[in-house]
Amino acid sequence: MTRHKSIERPPVGTPIEIDFNGQHFEGSYTVDGPMVTVESLMLGIKRAPLGDGAPMAIARLLLAELAHAARTR
């Protein structure tokens, strides 16, 4: 996935799926400059800096954090 500058055009989400504590979760992620954003209709939105990590790996971690937060509510 290439990095995207927000002034060029809107980012397009890449689908992502994880299994977390026996449950399946889906969402999408975008990379906008230095930030990765994960969106899930069921869980919400979470952002983190891209840093030197792979966007997919960071997105999977963010989706797991959203799933964990939803479970502890």
Secondary structure, DSSP 8 states (H G I E B T S, - for coil): -----TTTS----EEEEEEETTEEEEEEEEEETTEEEEEETTTEEEEEE-TTS-HHHHHHHHHHHHHHHHHT-
